[in-house]
Amino acid sequence: MAERVDVAVVGGGVTGLAAAWALARAGREPLVLEQFRVGNTHGSSHGATRIFRLAYEEPEWVLLAQEALGLWRELERESGTALLDLNGLVDLPVDAAALTATLDACDTAYELLGPAEVERRFGLVTDCCKAVFQPEAGVVRADRALQAFGAGVHVREAARVRALVPHGDGVRLETDDGSIEAEVAVVAAGAWAKPLLARTGIDLPVVPTRETVAYFRLARDRAVPSVIDYGNRETYALTAGPGLVKVGVHHSGPPTDPDEPGVPDEAIVRFAAAWAAGAFSLASPEPVSVETCLYTSTADTRFVLERHGPVVVCSACSGHGFKFAPAVGRHVAALLS
């Protein structure tokens, strides 16, 4: 006989856990099914930090980030855990006008800084003539966030969902350990969502890619802001712990099968090392470590949040989804109301 639950959430990364958190706050009883372990290194949510920022050229992203900021603060109070370190973001745009116009329209504070001021204040060397510093930015403590979202919900690990079978009054989820009947299934399975949904006739227009990041030790332990350098292949940097900076090149990885083992791209590591050595005062030009993570991206980097009967699709990544997680979770919960 199949196990019966209220809502099944497929995927225990940040999006699935945030959706479950929001559903529980709305009075539902979600069960999260994670095929590995929460915090595993196979997907998109592992590691110490992820960037948080309000600075986008598109107003809808700024507004969603503002919504998420308030919810991150609620989660901090609820969990008793500090989740945001807001040391600011130094945006190095090709042209600052579009970004500052949006920030003005969204009533978001910022400063325009020249390269000498950027170096004096943040120890960041740049030839960008106009940097945009946004103070309500920095990092989310990713590992802590997973724990905080998952603390109040039922999470079942090592539970891979093989198939979804919608029927008249709900959906059946087939797992290696048997069947689960749910009123609704929320699919937040990241790079594994597309083939799972395809078996139900739902086409998810995403491409998984394997991205490379490298970690460098700073010459001295100092708080550094997050950085996005749009003139250098959209290279980004953020603090990753005491004296460590994480550097990656946005959307630089090749398409991948998430079930296949992946290795870092050495060309990206070399590029990141050269950029980091020019931007920061490093203890060594060689990275302390390198790793990969998965992006699951739409063509326009937007998210897919939609309901198909008893199946809710929650594909909120495109390489920039972590910061929005609590707001995305709330929107998922609204699809079930």
N, C-alpha and C positions, 0 to 999 in steps of 0.2 A: 504494500500500500504506500502511495506517495506521501511524503512529508508535505504539510500545508503551512504556508507562511503568508503574511500580509503583502509585503513588497520584497522582492529579491533584487539585490543590487549586484550586478556582475562586474567585478573589478574592485580591488582594494587599494588602488592608487589614490592620489589626493582627490581626484574628481569623484570617484565612487564613494570615498569616505565622507567627503563634504556633502554629497547628496544624501547619504544616510543620516548624517548629523542634522541636516535641514529637515528631512522627513520625520525624524524622531521629535524634533522641536514642533512639528506640525501635528503631532499626535499619531503618526503612523508607527508601525513596528517593522523596520527593515532588517533583513538578513543580508550581510555582505558576503559574497562568495569570491575568495581570492585564490587564484590557481597556484600561486607560490606562497610567499610569506609577506606580510606587510613590511614595506621598506626594502624589498628585494632589489637586486641590481639589474634585473632583466628589462625593466620598462622605463618609465619616464619620471618617477617621483622620488627616486633615491638621492642620497647625498645630504650634506649639511645645510646648504642654502640654495635659495632661488631668488631671482631678482624681483623686487617690488618697485613699481613706479606708477605715477599718474601721467607721465609725459608721453603723450601720443599725439600725432597730427590729426587723428580722427576723433571728433567729440564723443562718439559712442563708446570708445574705449576708455576715455578719461572718466566718463560718467560711471561706467561699470567698475573701474578701479576705485573710484570714490565710494561706491556702494560696498565693494569688497573691503575697503579700509575699515569702515565702521563695523563690519561683521568680524573681521580679524580681531578688532578690539573687544568685541563681545565674547569671542572664543577665548581670548586671553583671560578675561575676567572669569569666565565660566570654568576654565581649566586651571587657573592659577599659574599659568606658564607664560613667560615672555616669548612671543612668537615673531615679532617684528623688531629689527634693528634698523632704524631709519637714520642713516648717516648721509642721506641725500643721493642724488644721481647727477652726474656730470654728463650731459648730452653733448656730443660733438657732431652737430648736423652739418650737412653740406650747405644748407641755407636755413637760418634760424627763423625766418619770417613766418613760415607756415606753422611751425611748432608753437611759437609764442602767440600767434593769433588765436590758435585753439585754446591754449592755456588761459589767455585773457577772456575768451568767450565762456570758458568753464569756471571762471573765478578761481584759478589755481595759481598760487604764488610761485615765483621764479626769479632768478637773477641772471642777467647777461654779464659774462665775465670774459676778459681777455686772457691770452695764454699765460702771461706773467702772474696774474692773480690766481689762476687755476693751479699753477705750480707752487706758489707761495702758500696757498690755503690747504692744498690736498696732496702735494708732492707728486702731481701728475704732469708729465711733460707732454705738450701738444703744440702743433702748429695751427690748430683751428683758430681762426680769428675771432669767432664769437661762440663761446660755449654757453649752454643753458644749464644753470644749476637749479634743480627742483628739490626742495628740502624734504617733502613728504615722500621719500623714496629710500631705497636701501635694499634690504634682503628680508625674506621670510625664512625662518629656521625650519627647513623642510622636514627633517626627521622629527622634530618636536611637533610640527603641525599634523603629521600623520597620527601620532600618538594622541594628540588632543581631539582630533575629529573622531577617532575610533574608540575613545575611552567610554562613551556612553551608548555604544551600539553593539549588536551581536555580529562578530566577524568570524567567519569560518575559513581557515586557511587550508592550503593544499586541496582545494575544491574547484577543479576545472569544469566549467560548463561546456559541454560538447554540442548541445543543440537547444534551440528554443522552439516550442511547438504551441503557437497561439490556438486557443479554442474559444468556445462561446462565452465562458464566464471567467477567463483568465489566460494563463500561459503555463505550460509545463517546461521545466528546465531539466535536461538530461545531464547528469554528472556521472563521474566514474563510480560514485557510491550510491547511485540510485536516482530516482525522480523527485523533483520538488514542484509542487503546485503553488502558484502565486496569483494574486489578483492582478499584479503588474510586475513586469521585470524592467529594471533600469539598466541599460547596457552602457557601462563606463569602462570598457575593456581596452582602451587605448589602441595599440597597434593590432590587437587581436579582435577588435570589434568588427572590422569589415568582413572577414570570412564567416564569423559567427552570424552576423545579421544577414549575409547573403543567402544562407540556408533557409531563411524565413521569407525571402523575396524582397528584402530591404537593401537598396543599393546605397552604401555610404561612400561618398566621393572623396576619399582620403588616400594619401600615399605615406606609408611609414618610411622613415629614413633613419640611418644610424649616425649620430652626431658625436664628434670628438671634443672633449674638454681636457685642459691641462691645468695643473696646480703649481704655483710658484711661491717660494718663500721670499718675503720682503727682507730688505737689509735691516730694517728695524720694525718692531711690532708697533704699528700705528693703525688707527681706525681709517679706513679708506672708503670713499663713496663708491657706489656702483658707477660704471662707465659704459656708454655705448658710443662707439666711433663709427659713424656712418660713412666716413670717407675712406675707411680701410676695411672693406668687405663686411661692414656691420659687425665688427669685432666687439665683444662685450667683456667686461670684467666685474667681479664682485667679490667681496670678502667671503672667505670660506672657513674662517676660524682664526685664532690668534696668529698673526704674522703670515697668513696664507691668502693668496688671491687666486681666484678661479678665472680662467680665460677660455673663451670659445669663439667660434666664428658662426654666426647665426645662419641657419639653413645652408650649411655647406656639406652635409653628409649625403651619401648615395642611398637610393631606395634599397630596402632590406626586407628579409623575411624575419619577423621577430623571434621565430623558433630556432633560427640558425645562430650559432655563436658569432659574435662580432669582435673585431679588433680595432684599436684606434688607427686613424688615418695619420701616417707619419708626416705627410706634407702639411696637414693642418697643425700638427704639433710644432713643426718648424716655424710656420707662419706665426702661430700664437706666441712662441718663444721670442721671436724677433720683435713682435709688437710689444710684448710685456717688457722686454729689456729696454726698449726705447721709451716706454711710458712710465715705468716705475723704477725705483732703486731696488734692485733685487739682490738677495744674498748670493745667488748663483744663476747663471743664464739657463741652466738645465731645469726642467720641471721636476718637482718632487714626485709627482705621480700623474698618470693620464688614465682616462676612462672613457666609456661611451655611454650614451643614453639615447632613447628613441624619441623622435618627433612623429606625430601622426597629423599630417597637414592637409587642409583643403587648398584649392588653387589660389584663393584670395586671403588665406590665413585666418579666416573667420571660423566660428564654431558651428557645429550642428547640434541643435537642441530641439527635438521634435518628438511628437507622439504618434505611433502607429497602432491604434487599438490598445492592446494590453502591453505593448512594448514601447518604452521610452528610450530614444537614442540620445546619448550624452557623450558627444565627441568634442571635448573642449581642450584642445592642446594647440596644434599648429605652432608649437615651439614657444608659446608665451602664455600658457593657460594657468600655471600654478598660482600666480598672484590673484587671479579672479575666483579661485576655488569656492570660497564661501558664498559669493554672489551667484555663481553658477549653480551651486547646490540649492540655493533658495529658488532659483528659476525652475530647476527640475522639480522641486516639491510643488510648485505652483501648477505644473503640468498634470499633477495627480489630483489636484483639488477639484 
